[in-house]
Amino acid sequence: MFFVNFGTWGLAGAMLAAALFTVLGMLLANMGARLRASSHKDVVEAICGRRLGRAVDLMVTFFMFAVTVVMLAGGAALLEQQFGIPALYGGMLVSGLVALVVCLDVQRVITLIGAVTPLLLLMAVLVSLYGLSSRELSFAELDRVAAQQRAGASQWWLGAILYVSYNIVAGVPILAIMGGAARGERVATWGGVLGGATLGLLMLVMGLGLLARLDSLATEPMPMLALAGEASPLLGLLMALIILGMLLNTAVGTLYSFTARLLPAGTRRFRYGSVAAALLAFVCSLLGFVSLVGKVYPFFGYLGFLLIAAVLLGGLRLGRLAAPPRPA
């Protein structure tokens, strides 16, 4: 609902955010490949400098853990809401699955992270088509409904930049590692472009469907899930499972990035550390999902602005980044 609350201008905001995600994804994945990054530390220090990079590195590392906590809590809340599984047991299940996947090698983790996205895009298209076909108000009337909602910023373009800033902090470590694991800079660059463009298309499709039914979805905590359930109980179940998959994917990516920053990936110490970090994140997730979102995200929006500027400036001097030789 972040863009929908701006009305039809929110769709322009989604396109602006999509463009930013595409450019930033391309640059970050390319830097990760060029530096053979095994964690976000290499890229952060390359774009922020050694001194500032150390401080940013610490904040990004903490944010990775915080996002993992939020995703575990969200998965537990979804299991409780949709399937009646108590949050305690749901959280244990989600945490165990995330820890298990993180203990796999990096290529398998990358494959699993990308597996759910096409399904989510397909579901978003189907649900959005239903939202458009069941629309009862004109877009002019929906704009008036949107004007009564509380938007995340005073202007749609500022909202788009804020949305990117909130999400880029989590994106830096994941894209750096994925770029470092790619077969070459060209593959990494196109992967970043396609990833950013796909995310942008997903935001635009979902925004259009939600805007069409804003009058009835404005108060829903999970509006896409509510719209899917209205269209069909089976569609609602599938959407719940796919949203759960996306929460798990995000938790896998952030937990992997967090542990890879502290311990060498692929080692026994890394696997033990991942399990310990997942257990600690599960304990922290018992604080509750909604309160965690409110406490964790706003602070790191400011860090996101710094990273956006640093990545764009780093992209201008990308040719001067030293590219270590690939191992034979």
DOKOLMAR-661786 format. One record per residue (C-alpha): residue number from 1; residue in one letter; z, y, x. Coordinates in steps of 0.05 Angstrom, whole numbers, always signed. Last residue first. Example, Ala and Ser with C-alpha at 12.3 -4.5 7.8 and 13.67 -1.06 7.14 Angstrom:
2,s,+143,-21,+273
1,a,+156,-90,+246
END
This chain:
328,a,-234,-417,+844
327,p,-183,-365,+824
326,r,-213,-302,+795
325,p,-215,-244,+843
324,p,-169,-185,+829
323,a,-201,-128,+789
322,a,-176,-61,+814
321,l,-177,-9,+759
320,r,-224,+47,+780
319,g,-277,+29,+728
318,l,-226,+35,+673
317,r,-215,+109,+687
316,l,-235,+132,+618
315,g,-204,+70,+586
314,g,-137,+87,+617
313,l,-140,+154,+582
312,l,-152,+119,+515
311,v,-98,+67,+530
310,a,-47,+120,+551
309,a,-60,+164,+490
308,i,-52,+104,+443
307,l,+10,+81,+482
306,l,+45,+148,+476
305,f,+30,+151,+401
304,g,+57,+80,+394
303,l,+122,+98,+427
302,y,+132,+150,+373
301,g,+118,+98,+319
300,f,+170,+55,+353
299,f,+228,+90,+320
298,p,+198,+82,+250
297,y,+188,+6,+255
296,v,+256,-25,+270
295,k,+306,+2,+221
294,g,+266,+4,+156
293,v,+233,-64,+170
292,l,+301,-94,+185
291,s,+332,-68,+121
290,v,+276,-102,+80
289,f,+281,-169,+115
288,g,+356,-184,+117
287,l,+410,-189,+171
286,l,+397,-264,+175
285,s,+338,-247,+220
284,c,+385,-235,+278
283,v,+407,-308,+278
282,f,+334,-330,+274
281,a,+315,-284,+332
280,l,+370,-316,+375
279,l,+343,-385,+359
278,a,+272,-364,+373
277,a,+294,-334,+440
276,a,+329,-399,+459
275,v,+268,-441,+440
274,s,+222,-394,+479
273,g,+268,-395,+539
272,y,+268,-471,+541
271,r,+192,-471,+538
270,f,+186,-417,+591
269,r,+235,-453,+637
268,r,+192,-516,+630
267,t,+132,-477,+654
266,g,+69,-456,+616
265,a,+84,-382,+618
264,p,+127,-356,+676
263,l,+190,-325,+646
262,l,+211,-255,+623
261,r,+145,-224,+601
260,a,+119,-291,+577
259,t,+180,-297,+532
258,f,+165,-232,+495
257,s,+90,-244,+491
256,y,+101,-315,+464
255,l,+151,-289,+413
254,t,+104,-233,+392
253,g,+43,-279,+383
252,v,+81,-335,+349
251,a,+116,-285,+302
250,t,+49,-254,+284
249,n,+19,-323,+270
248,l,+80,-344,+228
247,l,+75,-281,+186
246,m,+0,-293,+179
245,g,+12,-365,+157
244,l,+63,-343,+106
243,i,+12,-294,+79
242,i,-38,-352,+76
241,l,+12,-397,+39
240,a,+29,-342,-11
239,m,-45,-328,-22
238,l,-58,-401,-36
237,l,-1,-404,-86
236,g,-26,-340,-121
235,l,-97,-368,-123
234,l,-70,-431,-156
233,p,-30,-390,-206
232,s,-94,-351,-221
231,a,-113,-277,-226
230,e,-42,-254,-240
229,g,-17,-293,-180
228,a,-69,-261,-135
227,l,-49,-192,-159
226,a,+25,-205,-146
225,l,+10,-233,-77
224,m,-33,-172,-60
223,p,+23,-127,-86
222,m,+81,-156,-45
221,p,+140,-110,-62
220,e,+109,-91,-129
219,t,+126,-21,-154
218,a,+56,+9,-149
217,l,+21,-53,-174
216,s,+6,-36,-247
215,d,-23,+34,-239
214,l,-50,+18,-170
213,r,-98,-34,-198
212,a,-164,-8,-169
211,l,-126,+19,-109
210,l,-102,-51,-93
209,g,-172,-80,-91
208,l,-200,-23,-50
207,g,-142,-24,-1
206,m,-149,-100,+9
205,v,-222,-93,+26
204,l,-211,-34,+72
203,m,-152,-65,+109
202,l,-190,-130,+119
201,l,-251,-93,+145
200,g,-207,-57,+195
199,l,-174,-121,+219
198,t,-242,-152,+227
197,a,-267,-92,+267
196,g,-206,-94,+313
195,g,-214,-169,+326
194,l,-289,-163,+335
193,v,-283,-107,+386
192,g,-226,-141,+423
191,g,-264,-207,+427
190,w,-325,-169,+450
189,t,-286,-140,+507
188,a,-252,-206,+525
187,v,-319,-243,+527
186,r,-350,-189,+570
185,e,-290,-186,+616
184,g,-291,-261,+630
183,r,-268,-329,+607
182,a,-210,-299,+567
181,a,-138,-314,+586
180,g,-125,-244,+612
179,g,-156,-214,+550
178,m,-111,-257,+505
177,i,-50,-236,+546
176,a,-67,-162,+543
175,l,-86,-166,+470
174,i,-18,-197,+452
173,p,+22,-149,+494
172,v,-14,-85,+470
171,g,-18,-105,+396
170,a,+57,-102,+382
169,v,+60,-29,+404
168,i,-8,-17,+371
167,n,+19,-31,+302
166,y,+63,+30,+289
165,s,+14,+76,+325
164,v,-44,+50,+284
163,y,-8,+65,+219
162,l,+12,+134,+244
161,i,-60,+150,+261
160,a,-83,+129,+191
159,g,-26,+168,+158
158,l,-47,+230,+197
157,w,-118,+222,+170
156,w,-91,+214,+99
155,q,-48,+276,+102
154,s,+27,+289,+90
153,a,+48,+221,+116
152,g,+74,+153,+91
151,a,+58,+169,+18
150,r,+109,+170,-38
149,q,+72,+157,-102
148,q,+57,+210,-156
147,a,-8,+230,-123
146,a,-30,+158,-126
145,v,-27,+158,-202
144,r,-71,+221,-202
143,d,-120,+187,-155
142,l,-121,+127,-203
141,e,-143,+174,-259
140,a,-201,+199,-216
139,f,-216,+126,-196
138,s,-223,+110,-270
137,l,-169,+68,-303
136,e,-172,-3,-331
135,r,-190,-43,-269
134,s,-196,-118,-283
133,s,-263,-126,-246
132,l,-239,-85,-187
131,g,-174,-125,-179
130,y,-211,-190,-187
129,l,-259,-170,-132
128,s,-199,-150,-90
127,v,-168,-219,-100
126,l,-232,-255,-79
125,v,-245,-209,-19
124,a,-172,-214,+4
123,m,-175,-290,-1
122,l,-237,-292,+43
121,l,-205,-245,+94
120,l,-140,-285,+94
119,l,-179,-349,+106
118,p,-218,-318,+163
117,t,-152,-293,+195
116,v,-114,-359,+192
115,a,-146,-392,+253
114,g,-142,-334,+301
113,i,-69,-341,+320
112,l,-77,-417,+323
111,t,-134,-412,+374
110,i,-95,-362,+417
109,v,-34,-408,+417
108,r,-78,-467,+436
107,q,-107,-427,+494
106,v,-37,-405,+516
105,d,-8,-475,+524
104,l,+40,-501,+470
103,c,+114,-482,+471
102,v,+98,-422,+427
101,v,+76,-470,+371
100,l,+143,-507,+370
99,a,+184,-443,+372
98,v,+145,-415,+313
97,l,+154,-479,+273
96,g,+228,-481,+287
95,s,+238,-408,+268
94,v,+201,-418,+202
93,l,+242,-479,+183
92,m,+308,-447,+203
91,g,+291,-385,+164
90,g,+273,-426,+103
89,y,+340,-462,+109
88,l,+380,-397,+110
87,a,+335,-362,+60
86,p,+346,-416,+8
85,i,+280,-450,-12
84,g,+261,-429,-83
83,f,+186,-438,-70
82,q,+156,-369,-80
81,q,+214,-321,-70
80,e,+255,-364,-22
79,l,+195,-383,+20
78,l,+173,-310,+22
77,a,+242,-286,+43
76,a,+245,-338,+100
75,g,+176,-317,+124
74,g,+196,-243,+122
73,a,+260,-257,+161
72,l,+221,-294,+214
71,m,+170,-237,+216
70,v,+225,-184,+224
69,v,+259,-222,+280
68,t,+193,-231,+317
67,v,+180,-157,+309
66,a,+247,-141,+342
65,f,+232,-189,+400
64,m,+165,-157,+414
63,f,+197,-89,+406
62,f,+247,-104,+462
61,t,+189,-121,+509
60,v,+152,-58,+488
59,m,+213,-15,+502
58,l,+225,-47,+571
57,d,+151,-41,+590
56,v,+150,+32,+567
55,a,+208,+47,+615
54,r,+175,+10,+672
53,g,+108,+41,+658
52,l,+136,+111,+664
51,r,+152,+96,+736
50,r,+93,+52,+754
49,g,+38,+89,+719
48,c,+24,+89,+645
47,i,-44,+55,+641
46,a,-38,+6,+698
45,e,+37,-3,+689
44,v,+27,-23,+616
43,v,-31,-69,+633
42,d,+7,-109,+685
41,k,+71,-111,+644
40,h,+36,-138,+582
39,s,+41,-210,+608
38,s,-5,-259,+644
37,a,-56,-204,+658
36,r,-118,-222,+697
35,l,-124,-147,+712
34,r,-197,-142,+689
33,a,-185,-190,+631
32,g,-124,-152,+606
31,m,-160,-86,+615
30,n,-219,-111,+574
29,a,-173,-136,+519
28,l,-138,-69,+518
27,l,-201,-28,+517
26,m,-236,-68,+462
25,g,-174,-71,+419
24,l,-163,+4,+426
23,v,-234,+19,+405
22,t,-234,-29,+346
21,f,-164,-10,+324
20,l,-183,+64,+325
19,a,-246,+52,+284
18,a,-207,+10,+234
17,a,-154,+64,+228
16,l,-208,+114,+211
15,m,-238,+66,+160
14,a,-169,+55,+128
13,g,-159,+130,+125
12,a,-225,+138,+90
11,l,-200,+87,+40
10,g,-136,+127,+33
9,w,-179,+186,+11
8,t,-190,+146,-53
7,g,-116,+150,-68
6,f,-67,+169,-12
5,n,-18,+116,-37
4,v,-71,+64,-25
3,f,-68,+73,+50
2,f,+3,+46,+61
1,m,+0,+0,+0
END
